[in-house]
């Protein structure tokens, strides 16, 4: 094991192996040493291909997860359908690698050129919607924020055992809420339980929030339509 074994090692191979390791062991079980053992190289060889720090490697992983989401031919005639396709593909991709979802939050950073194809498609869709100049950038940030934010939170919950003390305490605390102080929470809790953010202990991997995600997409599109109309007024 060593530099000789690193012949043929590429950034893509390092990132693919890292994603596979995270899929199997989760982020708590991931380490650069474990990845190096999997690839039969020294850890330094990994940094040569994926930056000099663990955070650089995480950035490469997060970038790889969302690169290539859409190609030019995937653009729809209606910008709304383009946005819908992007959102559905993104969520489907991340649900294939739920253990890596937290990297799309605090560990993500600019990945530049690899993401240019879908960035270009989003910008074109927003131009078609009527955005331009600074308004275009604001709309783009709203789309990307919604895109990554929902799924990251959806898959962020640690899966707990239903008969664990943690879940029993979780349920008991909710049951003990005073209906006079929290009338709406108590009223809607049966519908919110494990089907809404905050009021859940299951991960979106086992209790996906499908309706909520569809609602987000349509709400975002409606909001973009209104903002585009406002920006076009003299």
N, C-alpha and C positions, 0 to 999 in steps of 0.2 A: 504494500500500500504506500503510495507516495506520489511524487511528481510524475513519474513514468506512467502511473495508472491514470493520470489526469489527461493523457493524450486522447483527443476525441471528445473531451468534455466541453460542452457549450452552455451558454446561459440558459437556453431553452431546456436543455436536459436537466440542469440544476433546478430550475423553477418547476418543471414537471414532477421531478422526484420530491421536491419540497411539498407540493400540493398533495401528492399521494401520501406522504408521511403524515401531513396534517389531517387528511381524510381518515387515516387509520388510527392515529393516536390523539388527535385534537391538539390545540395550541399548547396546553399544559405539558403534553408529552413530546412536543417538538423541541429539538435543539440542533445547533449546527453540527455538533459532534455526531449525533444520531444520523443526520443527513449525510455527513461525510462517510460514515460506516456503510450506509446504504449504497453509496456511489463508489466505495472502495478508494477513497482519496483522503489526503490530509485536509483538515478544515481550511487551511490557507488557500487551497486551490478553489474552494467555493467562493471565497471573498474576491479572488481574482476575477471571477466571472460575474459576480453579483454584488459589487461594491465592497467597501471595507468594513461594513458594520452589519449587525443583524437587522437593524432597521432598514438598511438598503435592500437586503434580501426580502424582507416583508413587503417593501414597496414594489419590488419586481413581481412578487406573487400577486399582490392586489391588482397590479397593472395587467398581468396575464389573464386574470379572471374576467376582466371586462373588455380586454382588447378583442377586436374582431366580432363584436356583437352584431354589427350590421355592415353590409357592403352597399355600394352605390345602387346596385340593382334592386335592393330591398326597399328603396324609397317608394312610398305610395303617392298616388295622385293628390290625395288630401293630406295635408300636414298633420291633421289629427290622427289619422291612421298610422302615420309614420311614428308619432309619439307613442301610440298604443303598442305598436310592434316592438319598439325599443324597450319599453317597460316590461312587457311580458317576457321577452327574451332574456333580459337582465335577471329577472327574478328566477326564471327557470335555470339559468346558468348557476346562480349562487346557491339555489336549493340543491344542486348536484354536489356542492362542496360546502355544506352548512358550517363545518368546523372552521372554515377560513373566513366566514362572514365578518367577524370582528375586525379583520384587517382592513375592511373597507371604511372603517371609522377612523380611529386615532392613528392607525399606521399608514393610511393612504396618503399619497402626495402626488405631485405632478408626475405623470409617466410619459408625457410628451407625444412624440411621433407614433408609438404603437397604437394610441387611441385616436389618432387623427381621422381615420375613416368614419367612425361613428360620431365624432365631434362635428365633422363637416356636415353629416346628415342632419344632426340636430339643429345646427345653425341654419341650414337651408330650409328646414321645416319652419323654423321661427321667422325667417325672412318671408316665407310664403304666407305666414300668419299675419304679417304686417309690421314686424319689429325691425328696428334699425338703430344704428349708432349705440349710445349707452343703453337704451332700452333693450337692445338685442342681447347685450352681455348680462343684464339683470335677468332677463327671461331664461337665458342659458343656465345661469347659476341656480335659478328656481327649479328648472328641470332636473339638473344633476343632483341638487340637494334632495329633492323628493325621491329621485331614482335610487340613490344609495341609502338614504336615511331610513326609509320604511323597512326594507329587507334586512338591513343591518340590525335594527331593533327587533324585528320579527324573529330572527334566528339567534339573538343574543342570549336568551334565557337558557340557563343550565337545566338540563333535563333531570328532574328529581324523581325518586321512587314514590309512588302514590301512598305507600304505607310508611313513609319515612317520618321522623319526628318533625322535620322542617315543614313538610306539607301539612301535617296535622296542626302545627302551630299557626301556619298561614291561614288555614280554614277556620280555626278557632278565633283568630283575631278578626277576621271578616265577619264571622257570625256574631261577635260581640259588639260590633258597631251599633251605636245608638241611632235608631231610625228617626228620632226627632232632630238629631244633629245632622245626619247624613241621609235624608229621605230619598234623594234620587239615586245615590249609590246603592242603598238597600233595595230599592225598587228594581233597578236594572242589573243588579249583581248576577242573577241567574243567567242572563244573556251575555254578560261581560266575562264571566268566569272562564278563563282559559281561551277566550275568544276576543280579547281586547288587550291592549298594552296595559301594563301596570297590574291589572287584576288577573294575573296568570302565573302559573309556575311551570307550565309546559312550554317547550320550545316550538317555534313555528315549523320545525322539522317534523314534529308529530301532530301538531295542532295548527296547521297553516291558516293564515288570516286572509283567505281568498277574497271574500266580499269586501273587506276593508281595503285591500289593495286595488280592487277594481274601482271602489269609491274614490280612492286617492287619484287614480288616473283621470277619471271623468271630472273630478273637482278641479284638478290642475288644468285640464284642457279648458274648462269653462272659465277659470280665472285668467288664463292666458288670452282667451278670446276677448274678455272685457278689458284687460289691460291694453291689448293691441288696438281696440276701438278708441280707448281714451287717448293713446299716444298719437293717433291719426287725426284727432280733432285739431282744428286751427287754434 
